[in-house]
């Protein structure tokens, strides 16, 4: 069922002021999504400080919830899919569900199996949230530092991880993009007896086993009219929620290991064709300076604050099922008609 003309008029005004970032949500540019849609998204990324190389995929079946002419509403669906993540340090693989009631807002949850390979001194666990988990300490524990023998404490850790997420994305005045991806994570790992926390290299936090931590990426970007080039800034934050059991006997529980970083983000999309199997090929670069991090803002065993996180990558999306071309447009009012009807 299509909305009434009066309702469409008000949404036309909203859409003129608050458009959407189509590429990140795999939104079709010129039409509403079909009833059934099978899509994929593939990301390859390299990161330094902390060091990381990974591939992340999402393969999703989506069912449209309702029909709408409004750009702000029309990309709606419920979906289910698979999400593999592979790096030289670990493997994460599982399933997820997502619900997007409108173009600008979506919710999702994933449940994945996690396996660390015991490489690059990455997987280390500790008895207390106050433990030193700097790069130097991880190297010393995992196999030595500067030619000296280490404690050889790394092992093939594995377990599961529950992630609950929310995505929000809008445009302001058809050029300024605001988007946010918030995640709440709960790991359940098979740690050594007595250990209660471990280093999560993916999020660069000392994670509480059977506890929760939160991370959020917020982008403020300028997008060119042809939607090919974006440039702006990304702010990232992470908070860890430790319980008393994540501290050693006699230690005072505290909100430790909070992370903040900010810096420029740029990306370029080479093409965008509705329904293409190989679509939105995009290269991007991210540089963020650490504002708060116990190991990356100086100190006796830390990295200099002057050294930022540096990331670069490639992302592409696509449709596995054919997407028909849009037919004649419905009687959607122009902006002048919408304003005059209010």
Secondary structure, 3 states (H helix, E strand, C coil): CCCCHHHHHHHHHHHHHCCCCHHHHCCCCCCCCCCEEEEEEEEEEEEECCCEEEEEEEEEEEECCCCCCCCCCCCCEEEEEECCEEECCEEEEEEEEEEEEECCEEEEEEEEEEEECCCCCCCCEECCCCCCCCHHHHHHHHHCECCECCCCCCCCCEEEEEEEEEEEEEEECCCEEEEEEEEEEEEEECCCCCCCEEEECCCCEEEECCCEEEEEEEEEEEECCCCCEEEEEEEEEEEEECCHHHCCCCCCCCCCCCEEEEEEEEEEECCCCCCCCCEEEEEEEEEEEEEECCCCCCCCCCCCCCCCEEEEEEEEEEECCCCCCCCCCCCCCCHHHHHHHC
